[in-house]
Amino acid sequence: MTSGRLPVHDGELFFDENGAGQPLVLLHGASLDHRMWDGQVDAFVRAGYRVIRYDARGHGQSSTPVADYAPHDDLLALLKGLEISRACLVGLAHGARTAVDFALTHPDAVDMLVLASPGVSGMQLSDPAILTLLQHQAAAAQARDADAYVEYFLRAWVDGPHRSPEQVDDTVRQRCQRMAMDMLREHASASGTPRELGATERLAELVAPVLVLVGDLDSSDVHDVAARIEADAQVAASAVIPGTGHTLPMEQAAAFNAAVVTFLERAALLR
């Protein structure tokens, strides 16, 4: 494994990479970092990929935002710094959101897309259970209660609307809690706003083959977005992974890894 930092506008991104072959970039979810992909790296390296993980700005070991920035521009800077002209992108949640924005902005740089528990820039949340939890999280932020803030994050995006904390793998929950607390501790001074495309109305412009993966216990909003991506993207497939919620690569790593590798191998034959 090699690791390092690459410059971006007003900061730098931490990354690591393993293996050799076609570049495969892993984009983590909001409040998490590159460590969420620990259960994927070895499997994807064995499948013949050069696996690159990185921490988005304001997460993990990357820079704290000091001004407005575009996450998809940061990804472009990372690829240029690593001398990668084309890559497969695998994103979870907010990472999927960045991957879609990047694919719309730089279609020639994307071989294939895997969008897990996807978000899309411009989407509006409507699931009542999630909205209530996010209101509690916002109140915790206002009160500067870090423990409560992280707990409501876990309730919304790890447990989800259909499970209690006791029904979720405790190891997964603890890993997510650790990453979210690290984010708050290291990036509490963050300023600026991420600039996004508003991709909701542009999904038909996605030309790279897309696989959409969702957990059956995720929120209705995520299922709605997944269905829209599959319907609108030019070449798309989807699958539902049972017994899991929003953090499906962590909860069901073996099923997730198998679905991703199978899709990438089949999609490569069509290109």
Rosetta silent file (secondary structure, phi, psi, omega in degrees, C-alpha in Angstrom):
SEQUENCE: MTSGRLPVHDGELFFDENGAGQPLVLLHGASLDHRMWDGQVDAFVRAGYRVIRYDARGHGQSSTPVADYAPHDDLLALLKGLEISRACLVGLAHGARTAVDFALTHPDAVDMLVLASPGVSGMQLSDPAILTLLQHQAAAAQARDADAYVEYFLRAWVDGPHRSPEQVDDTVRQRCQRMAMDMLREHASASGTPRELGATERLAELVAPVLVLVGDLDSSDVHDVAARIEADAQVAASAVIPGTGHTLPMEQAAAFNAAVVTFLERAALLR
SCORE:     score description
SCORE:     0.000 S_00000001
   1 L     0.000  138.530  170.643    0.000    0.000    0.000 S_00000001
   2 E  -118.698  151.591  178.617    1.102    3.539   -0.724 S_00000001
   3 E  -145.202  163.542 -179.934   -0.455    6.669    0.731 S_00000001
   4 E   178.004 -166.232  178.097    0.049   10.399    0.554 S_00000001
   5 E  -132.096  140.292  178.669   -1.535   13.788    0.039 S_00000001
   6 E  -122.257  142.457 -177.194   -2.251   15.613   -3.187 S_00000001
   7 E   -73.697  142.751  168.254   -2.921   19.342   -3.558 S_00000001
   8 E  -131.051  171.760  179.621   -6.329   20.743   -4.427 S_00000001
   9 L   -59.388  124.042  178.687   -7.466   24.363   -4.498 S_00000001
  10 L    65.313   25.494  178.118   -7.159   25.722   -0.935 S_00000001
  11 E   171.499 -158.152  178.963   -6.092   22.387    0.507 S_00000001
  12 E  -152.059  157.934  179.894   -5.043   18.791    0.009 S_00000001
  13 E  -116.347  133.780  171.633   -6.583   15.324   -0.110 S_00000001
  14 E   -82.779  141.073  176.789   -5.345   12.236    1.704 S_00000001
  15 E  -145.386  160.716  163.362   -5.379    9.027   -0.340 S_00000001
  16 E  -138.545  160.738  179.467   -4.084    5.496   -0.323 S_00000001
  17 E  -145.268  149.325 -178.713   -3.828    2.931   -3.086 S_00000001
  18 E  -140.165  147.065  172.541   -3.363   -0.801   -3.392 S_00000001
  19 L    82.145 -177.716 -179.351   -2.920   -3.205   -6.290 S_00000001
  20 L  -142.270  153.924 -179.748   -2.376   -2.738   -9.998 S_00000001
  21 L   127.734 -152.814 -179.779   -4.626   -2.689  -13.039 S_00000001
  22 E   -64.603  131.838 -179.289   -7.623   -0.611  -14.036 S_00000001
  23 E   -65.367  134.634  178.359   -8.080    2.298  -11.593 S_00000001
  24 E  -131.834  113.184 -174.503  -11.026    1.893   -9.219 S_00000001
  25 E  -103.552  130.545 -178.791  -11.764    4.883   -6.982 S_00000001
  26 E  -105.539  124.981 -176.843  -13.799    4.484   -3.784 S_00000001
  27 E  -114.403  117.197 -174.167  -15.776    7.520   -2.555 S_00000001
  28 L   -78.603  169.192  178.606  -17.004    7.370    1.042 S_00000001
  29 L   -83.376  168.632  179.609  -20.240    8.675    2.521 S_00000001
  30 L   -62.418  142.762 -179.800  -20.764   11.902    4.462 S_00000001
  31 L    70.916   -0.203  176.919  -19.326   11.983    8.009 S_00000001
  32 L  -108.160 -166.706  175.610  -17.260    8.870    7.211 S_00000001
  33 L  -155.594 -169.772 -172.190  -13.822    8.525    5.603 S_00000001
  34 H   -59.760  -21.273 -177.440  -11.690    6.144    3.560 S_00000001
  35 H   -66.895  -19.340  179.292  -11.697    3.572    6.377 S_00000001
  36 H   -62.023  -20.361 -177.378  -15.303    2.631    5.621 S_00000001
  37 H   -92.931   14.744 -178.235  -13.919    0.700    2.619 S_00000001
  38 L   -57.753  -30.560 -178.894  -11.660   -1.607    4.682 S_00000001
  39 L   -83.194   -0.045 -177.675  -13.854   -4.570    3.741 S_00000001
  40 L  -109.625  -29.642 -167.572  -13.553   -3.891    0.008 S_00000001
  41 H   -57.494  -54.074 -175.774   -9.883   -3.225   -0.748 S_00000001
  42 H   -60.527  -41.087 -178.927   -8.525   -6.779   -0.709 S_00000001
  43 H   -63.788  -41.284 -178.499  -11.443   -8.158   -2.729 S_00000001
  44 H   -74.833  -32.667  174.506  -11.089   -5.520   -5.437 S_00000001
  45 H   -65.086  -43.677  178.427   -7.297   -5.894   -5.579 S_00000001
  46 H   -61.807  -29.102  179.264   -7.720   -9.663   -6.023 S_00000001
  47 L   -79.345   -2.786  173.334  -10.125   -8.932   -8.873 S_00000001
  48 L   100.709   24.691 -177.406   -7.330   -7.079  -10.676 S_00000001
  49 E  -110.728  151.606  167.345   -7.919   -3.407   -9.879 S_00000001
  50 E   -87.280  106.799 -169.444   -5.725   -0.545   -8.755 S_00000001
  51 E   -98.214  120.264 -178.678   -7.828    0.515   -5.768 S_00000001
  52 E  -116.577  124.632  171.997   -7.679    4.142   -4.673 S_00000001
  53 E  -112.243  149.373  173.396   -9.414    5.447   -1.564 S_00000001
  54 E  -148.184  157.999  174.744   -9.418    9.074   -0.499 S_00000001
  55 L   -92.972  124.288  175.512  -10.851   11.311    2.181 S_00000001
  56 L   -62.858  155.852  177.592  -13.156   14.002    0.842 S_00000001
  57 L   -55.309  136.137 -178.152  -12.375   17.544    1.907 S_00000001
  58 L    83.323   10.699 -179.074  -13.592   18.087    5.472 S_00000001
  59 L  -137.614  151.692  172.913  -13.292   14.386    6.317 S_00000001
  60 L    52.567 -130.905 -175.358  -10.606   12.096    7.676 S_00000001
  61 L   -96.493    8.229  176.729   -7.048   13.225    7.017 S_00000001
  62 L   -83.750  173.863 -175.369   -7.854   15.681    4.211 S_00000001
  63 L   -67.403  152.137  171.273   -7.938   19.464    4.597 S_00000001
  64 L   -79.833  131.855  179.335  -10.638   21.353    6.438 S_00000001
  65 L   -60.542  137.545  177.152  -12.647   23.539    4.028 S_00000001
  66 L  -119.715   -4.919 -179.914  -11.822   27.248    4.269 S_00000001
  67 L  -162.093  175.281  176.429  -13.987   28.460    1.356 S_00000001
  68 L   -59.477  147.571 -179.332  -16.545   27.184   -1.146 S_00000001
  69 E  -154.596  163.762  178.928  -15.342   24.195   -3.166 S_00000001
  70 L  -115.043  114.967 -179.431  -16.641   21.587   -5.620 S_00000001
  71 H   -56.414  -35.312 -179.863  -16.201   17.941   -4.549 S_00000001
  72 H   -71.906  -26.417  173.250  -16.170   16.769   -8.177 S_00000001
  73 H   -70.997  -36.595  175.475  -13.339   19.221   -8.916 S_00000001
  74 H   -60.823  -41.513  178.323  -11.408   17.755   -5.989 S_00000001
  75 H   -62.750  -40.605  177.368  -11.837   14.301   -7.533 S_00000001
  76 H   -61.113  -43.161  178.903  -10.501   15.593  -10.844 S_00000001
  77 H   -62.463  -38.985  177.921   -7.448   17.026   -9.071 S_00000001
  78 H   -62.184  -48.538 -178.800   -6.870   13.688   -7.361 S_00000001
  79 H   -62.974  -41.943  177.703   -7.000   11.760  -10.632 S_00000001
  80 H   -62.585  -41.636  179.646   -4.694   14.229  -12.352 S_00000001
  81 H   -63.486  -30.575  178.423   -2.257   14.026   -9.454 S_00000001
  82 L   -92.955    5.433  179.003   -2.218   10.241   -9.761 S_00000001
  83 L    57.756   45.116  178.185   -1.885   10.481  -13.568 S_00000001
  84 L  -110.138  123.047 -179.702   -5.181    8.659  -14.117 S_00000001
  85 L   -95.013  -26.868  179.146   -7.144    9.590  -17.232 S_00000001
  86 L  -142.981  145.580 -178.988  -10.044    7.126  -16.794 S_00000001
  87 E  -152.213  159.012  165.098  -11.374    5.242  -13.788 S_00000001
  88 E   -89.150  139.836 -178.799  -14.256    3.229  -12.428 S_00000001
  89 E  -116.135  131.305  175.998  -15.999    5.044   -9.572 S_00000001
  90 E  -123.707  113.378 -175.692  -17.659    3.333   -6.609 S_00000001
  91 E  -125.750  143.028  173.402  -19.466    5.724   -4.283 S_00000001
  92 E  -106.329  126.541  169.398  -21.613    5.383   -1.189 S_00000001
  93 L    55.982 -110.312  179.208  -24.354    7.941   -0.496 S_00000001
  94 H   -64.710  -30.347  174.661  -22.655   11.345   -0.649 S_00000001
  95 H   -65.025  -36.610  174.554  -19.757    9.682   -2.447 S_00000001
  96 H   -64.942  -37.768  177.859  -22.219    8.483   -5.091 S_00000001
  97 H   -59.175  -45.918  177.266  -23.491   12.061   -5.314 S_00000001
  98 H   -65.240  -40.692 -179.777  -19.961   13.278   -6.082 S_00000001
  99 H   -61.201  -40.504  178.547  -19.426   10.432   -8.561 S_00000001
 100 H   -65.622  -46.069  177.983  -22.558   11.423  -10.509 S_00000001
 101 H   -58.647  -41.281  179.697  -21.518   15.088  -10.625 S_00000001
 102 H   -66.066  -43.162 -178.545  -18.063   14.033  -11.831 S_00000001
 103 H   -64.537  -32.664  177.240  -19.469   11.690  -14.487 S_00000001
 104 H   -74.844  -32.916 -178.249  -21.683   14.475  -15.841 S_00000001
 105 H   -82.426  -34.550 -175.750  -18.820   16.975  -15.870 S_00000001
 106 L  -133.047   65.783 -175.389  -16.128   14.610  -17.202 S_00000001
 107 H   -60.503  -29.921 -178.450  -17.898   11.740  -19.015 S_00000001
 108 H   -75.500   -8.704 -178.767  -14.747   10.708  -20.873 S_00000001
 109 H   -97.391    0.301 -174.575  -12.943   10.111  -17.561 S_00000001
 110 E  -118.205  122.055  175.396  -15.406    7.503  -16.252 S_00000001
 111 E   -82.245  -51.232 -178.334  -15.423    3.864  -17.339 S_00000001
 112 E  -150.098  155.050 -179.259  -18.167    2.586  -15.035 S_00000001
 113 E  -123.439  132.651  167.489  -20.179    3.793  -12.042 S_00000001
 114 E  -118.489  118.905 -175.569  -21.333    1.890   -8.976 S_00000001
 115 E  -115.233  107.240 -178.072  -23.726    3.986   -6.893 S_00000001
 116 E  -101.788  133.748 -177.784  -24.537    2.494   -3.497 S_00000001
 117 L    44.080   54.887 -161.823  -27.333    3.996   -1.368 S_00000001
 118 L   -72.118  143.775  160.475  -27.102    6.891   -3.807 S_00000001
 119 L  -105.437  160.524  175.166  -27.640   10.538   -3.280 S_00000001
 120 L  -137.050  132.417 -178.977  -27.917   12.923   -6.222 S_00000001
 121 L   -60.025  133.786 -177.067  -27.179   16.632   -6.017 S_00000001
 122 L    98.073  -10.342 -179.984  -30.402   18.597   -6.070 S_00000001
 123 L   -70.478  150.300  176.288  -32.502   15.850   -4.474 S_00000001
 124 L  -113.932  132.813  178.305  -34.969   16.761   -1.736 S_00000001
 125 L   -80.357  143.510  179.570  -35.548   14.485    1.249 S_00000001
 126 L  -138.873   -7.799  179.759  -39.125   13.599    2.130 S_00000001
 127 L   -63.459  117.231 -174.271  -38.994   10.472    4.327 S_00000001
 128 H   -58.749  -39.470 -179.029  -40.704   11.652    7.557 S_00000001
 129 H   -64.055  -42.839  179.339  -38.580    9.471    9.845 S_00000001
 130 H   -67.158  -43.064 -179.802  -35.333   10.754    8.322 S_00000001
 131 H   -60.934  -39.362  178.063  -36.485   14.375    8.401 S_00000001
 132 H   -63.977  -44.700  178.866  -37.318   14.088   12.108 S_00000001
 133 H   -63.558  -38.764  179.086  -33.903   12.625   12.909 S_00000001
 134 H   -68.406  -32.628  174.371  -32.167   15.354   10.911 S_00000001
 135 H   -64.071  -42.742  176.448  -34.104   17.999   12.845 S_00000001
 136 H   -63.310  -39.080  179.237  -32.837   16.468   16.089 S_00000001
 137 H   -64.667  -41.599  178.195  -29.319   16.397   14.652 S_00000001
 138 H   -63.056  -38.914  177.658  -29.536   20.081   13.728 S_00000001
 139 H   -65.262  -38.359  177.373  -30.686   20.902   17.268 S_00000001
 140 H   -64.487  -38.633  176.956  -27.725   18.953   18.661 S_00000001
 141 H   -63.482  -42.869  179.167  -25.389   20.940   16.421 S_00000001
 142 H   -61.444  -36.492 -179.918  -26.928   24.189   17.661 S_00000001
 143 L   -84.459   -0.122 -177.808  -26.387   23.020   21.249 S_00000001
 144 L    56.676   38.864  178.823  -22.802   21.944   20.426 S_00000001
 145 L  -100.861   92.645 -174.180  -23.594   18.447   21.685 S_00000001
 146 H   -63.710  -40.540 -178.322  -21.203   16.283   19.664 S_00000001
 147 H   -62.550  -44.683  179.412  -22.345   12.987   21.162 S_00000001
 148 H   -67.632  -38.965  179.168  -25.997   13.656   20.343 S_00000001
 149 H   -57.678  -47.760 -178.822  -25.099   14.964   16.885 S_00000001
 150 H   -68.611  -38.006  179.890  -23.271   11.747   16.027 S_00000001
 151 H   -62.615  -40.850  178.372  -25.975    9.569   17.570 S_00000001
 152 H   -69.866  -31.532  171.480  -28.655   11.150   15.378 S_00000001
 153 H   -59.980  -46.148  179.567  -26.374   10.664   12.368 S_00000001
 154 H   -63.589  -41.063 -179.489  -26.161    6.974   13.269 S_00000001
 155 H   -63.118  -39.718 -177.583  -29.912    6.726   13.790 S_00000001
 156 H   -76.249  -45.838 -164.915  -30.639    8.269   10.380 S_00000001
 157 H  -114.926   -2.363  172.036  -27.932    6.782    8.194 S_00000001
 158 H  -114.215  -55.482  175.425  -26.732    3.581    9.892 S_00000001
 159 H   -68.036  -50.070 -177.759  -29.822    2.266   11.701 S_00000001
 160 L    81.209  179.605 -172.753  -32.223    3.907    9.249 S_00000001
 161 L   -76.236   -7.440 -172.506  -35.982    4.292    9.583 S_00000001
 162 L  -114.917    5.891 -177.605  -36.764    0.581    9.927 S_00000001
 163 L  -138.817  152.968  168.770  -34.396   -0.584   12.699 S_00000001
 164 L   -90.221  162.923  178.988  -33.469    0.195   16.274 S_00000001
 165 H   -55.614  -33.397 -177.783  -29.765    0.512   17.187 S_00000001
 166 H   -68.387  -16.878 -179.145  -29.901   -2.939   18.778 S_00000001
 167 H   -91.464    1.032 -177.517  -30.813   -4.474   15.418 S_00000001
 168 L  -107.292  142.630  176.200  -27.660   -3.191   13.709 S_00000001
 169 L   -51.192  118.999 -174.681  -24.253   -4.887   13.733 S_00000001
 170 H   -64.755  -32.205  178.562  -22.528   -3.221   16.682 S_00000001
 171 H   -64.027  -43.240  177.745  -19.126   -3.340   14.995 S_00000001
 172 H   -62.309  -45.183 -178.981  -20.452   -1.375   12.009 S_00000001
 173 H   -61.162  -43.267  179.977  -22.127    1.128   14.301 S_00000001
 174 H   -65.675  -40.331  178.459  -18.944    1.629   16.330 S_00000001
 175 H   -61.989  -44.510  179.410  -16.828    2.087   13.204 S_00000001
 176 H   -65.756  -40.084  177.797  -19.215    4.735   11.867 S_00000001
 177 H   -60.530  -42.944 -179.296  -19.354    6.460   15.245 S_00000001
 178 H   -62.585  -45.974 -179.727  -15.553    6.600   15.380 S_00000001
 179 H   -65.018  -40.989 -179.364  -15.265    8.106   11.888 S_00000001
 180 H   -67.022  -40.254  177.573  -18.014   10.659   12.541 S_00000001
 181 H   -66.477  -38.816  176.506  -16.460   11.750   15.853 S_00000001
 182 H   -61.380  -39.891  178.833  -13.062   12.052   14.171 S_00000001
 183 H   -61.900  -46.062  179.783  -14.632   14.274   11.517 S_00000001
 184 H   -62.757  -43.173 -177.377  -16.135   16.585   14.135 S_00000001
 185 H   -66.247  -41.722 -174.124  -12.908   16.760   16.111 S_00000001
 186 H   -85.544  -23.334 -170.389  -10.641   17.427   13.120 S_00000001
 187 H  -128.912   27.440 -178.536  -12.917   19.643   11.010 S_00000001
 188 L   -63.294  -24.225 -177.444  -15.077   21.605   13.454 S_00000001
 189 L   -88.842    9.182 -175.681  -13.741   24.870   12.020 S_00000001
 190 L   -57.334  139.954  175.119  -14.893   24.080    8.462 S_00000001
 191 L  -135.631  168.176 -177.975  -16.310   26.978    6.465 S_00000001
 192 L    90.152  165.145 -175.565  -17.589   27.348    2.933 S_00000001
 193 L  -125.722  134.438  174.894  -20.229   25.421    1.027 S_00000001
 194 E   -63.730  133.663  176.291  -19.802   22.510   -1.412 S_00000001
 195 L   -96.264  125.326 -177.690  -20.748   23.548   -4.950 S_00000001
 196 L  -124.785  168.974 -174.664  -22.723   20.875   -6.783 S_00000001
 197 L   -79.720  -32.390 -165.334  -24.308   20.503  -10.205 S_00000001
 198 L    76.996   63.834 -168.855  -27.914   19.816   -9.320 S_00000001
 199 H   -83.002   -5.789 -173.253  -27.821   16.520  -11.186 S_00000001
 200 H   -53.383  -40.023 -177.363  -31.392   15.400  -10.523 S_00000001
 201 H   -92.345    6.970 -175.995  -32.633   16.604  -13.918 S_00000001
 202 H  -119.216   12.804 -174.533  -29.520   15.483  -15.816 S_00000001
 203 H   -62.914  -26.228  178.079  -29.403   11.754  -15.106 S_00000001
 204 H   -67.149  -13.533  178.043  -30.208   10.920  -18.740 S_00000001
 205 H   -83.800   -6.001  179.043  -26.781   12.358  -19.610 S_00000001
 206 L   -71.407  115.100 -175.950  -24.996    9.541  -17.754 S_00000001
 207 L  -101.672  -24.471  177.917  -23.309    7.547  -20.517 S_00000001
 208 L   -71.743  147.846  174.707  -21.087    5.184  -18.512 S_00000001
 209 L   -58.536  138.158 -175.011  -22.672    1.891  -17.422 S_00000001
 210 E  -123.846  133.966  167.072  -24.222    2.289  -13.964 S_00000001
 211 E  -113.756  127.359  177.270  -24.966   -0.215  -11.217 S_00000001
 212 E  -108.983  125.737  179.472  -27.246    1.021   -8.436 S_00000001
 213 E  -120.603  132.591  177.523  -27.198   -0.897   -5.153 S_00000001
 214 E  -135.924  150.951  172.116  -29.560   -0.294   -2.235 S_00000001
 215 E   -86.691  144.527 -176.903  -30.281   -2.012    1.042 S_00000001
 216 L   -67.263  -16.332 -177.936  -33.840   -3.133    1.563 S_00000001
 217 L  -101.912   12.181  178.747  -33.922   -1.345    4.949 S_00000001
 218 L   -78.872  174.449 -176.161  -32.809    2.058    3.646 S_00000001
 219 L   -71.845  159.793  178.486  -35.059    5.122    3.509 S_00000001
 220 H   -62.728  -31.871  179.235  -37.767    5.637    0.903 S_00000001
 221 H   -61.356  -44.648 -178.937  -35.825    8.620   -0.467 S_00000001
 222 H   -65.643  -40.910  177.555  -32.825    6.458   -1.360 S_00000001
 223 H   -63.835  -38.073  178.689  -35.035    3.856   -3.020 S_00000001
 224 H   -65.677  -43.837  178.903  -36.754    6.597   -5.029 S_00000001
 225 H   -63.951  -42.975  179.359  -33.436    8.062   -6.195 S_00000001
 226 H   -58.667  -44.092  179.618  -32.124    4.609   -7.093 S_00000001
 227 H   -64.349  -37.379 -179.433  -35.193    3.916   -9.220 S_00000001
 228 H   -69.269  -40.379  177.397  -34.859    7.249  -10.975 S_00000001
 229 H   -60.756  -46.893 -178.886  -31.192    6.682  -11.802 S_00000001
 230 H   -61.571  -37.629 -178.447  -31.958    3.251  -13.231 S_00000001
 231 H   -72.716  -35.763 -170.901  -34.822    4.661  -15.308 S_00000001
 232 H   -94.712  -36.227 -177.047  -32.980    7.711  -16.642 S_00000001
 233 L   -63.370  152.002 -172.485  -29.333    6.668  -17.120 S_00000001
 234 L   -69.757  -36.778  176.882  -28.483    5.365  -20.574 S_00000001
 235 L  -135.344  108.222 -173.659  -27.115    1.981  -19.422 S_00000001
 236 E  -146.688  149.655  173.120  -28.133    0.980  -15.904 S_00000001
 237 E  -138.973  163.080  179.706  -28.911   -1.982  -13.686 S_00000001
 238 E  -144.997  160.847  175.358  -29.887   -2.235  -10.047 S_00000001
 239 E  -151.377  147.410  175.572  -30.012   -4.704   -7.195 S_00000001
 240 E  -106.784  127.153  179.128  -31.424   -4.717   -3.684 S_00000001
 241 E   -98.319  118.112 -174.249  -29.238   -6.270   -0.989 S_00000001
 242 L   -74.184  153.591  173.387  -31.408   -7.796    1.748 S_00000001
 243 L    74.437   23.098 -178.096  -30.917   -7.330    5.463 S_00000001
 244 L  -146.577  161.459  179.541  -29.042   -4.054    5.262 S_00000001
 245 L  -112.530 -135.010 -170.617  -29.548   -0.319    5.327 S_00000001
 246 L   -69.711  -34.293 -175.867  -27.633    2.722    4.132 S_00000001
 247 L   -94.919   49.968 -171.288  -24.106    1.486    4.935 S_00000001
 248 H   -60.951  -32.165  177.327  -24.453   -1.684    2.892 S_00000001
 249 H   -64.015  -27.121  179.660  -20.746   -2.063    1.925 S_00000001
 250 H   -85.582  -38.285 -176.626  -19.935   -2.284    5.636 S_00000001
 251 H   -77.763  -38.290 -176.026  -22.907   -4.412    6.710 S_00000001
 252 L  -129.768   63.024 -172.346  -22.910   -6.877    3.806 S_00000001
 253 H   -60.894  -44.180 -176.182  -19.373   -6.676    2.461 S_00000001
 254 H   -63.438  -45.607  179.542  -19.296  -10.076    0.745 S_00000001
 255 H   -66.055  -41.009  178.678  -22.563   -9.528   -1.135 S_00000001
 256 H   -62.460  -49.673 -177.219  -21.586   -5.976   -2.028 S_00000001
 257 H   -60.260  -43.166 -179.799  -18.135   -6.960   -3.273 S_00000001
 258 H   -63.429  -41.595  179.805  -19.496   -9.801   -5.392 S_00000001
 259 H   -64.121  -41.283 -178.704  -22.133   -7.553   -6.973 S_00000001
 260 H   -66.854  -49.369 -177.197  -19.572   -4.870   -7.807 S_00000001
 261 H   -62.860  -42.887  178.832  -16.964   -7.212   -9.289 S_00000001
 262 H   -60.788  -44.896  179.136  -19.559   -9.083  -11.364 S_00000001
 263 H   -62.498  -47.254 -177.655  -20.952   -5.829  -12.735 S_00000001
 264 H   -61.813  -40.268  179.844  -17.536   -4.390  -13.587 S_00000001
 265 H   -65.932  -43.170 -179.144  -16.494   -7.566  -15.388 S_00000001
 266 H   -70.232  -41.881 -178.919  -19.710   -7.743  -17.411 S_00000001
 267 H   -65.559  -32.849  179.451  -19.801   -4.030  -18.199 S_00000001
 268 H   -62.853  -30.925  179.973  -16.189   -4.157  -19.400 S_00000001
 269 H   -70.210  -20.506 -177.366  -17.235   -6.639  -22.084 S_00000001
 270 H   -91.172   -8.341 -173.349  -19.726   -4.115  -23.462 S_00000001
 271 L   -96.570    0.000    0.000  -17.284   -1.251  -23.837 S_00000001
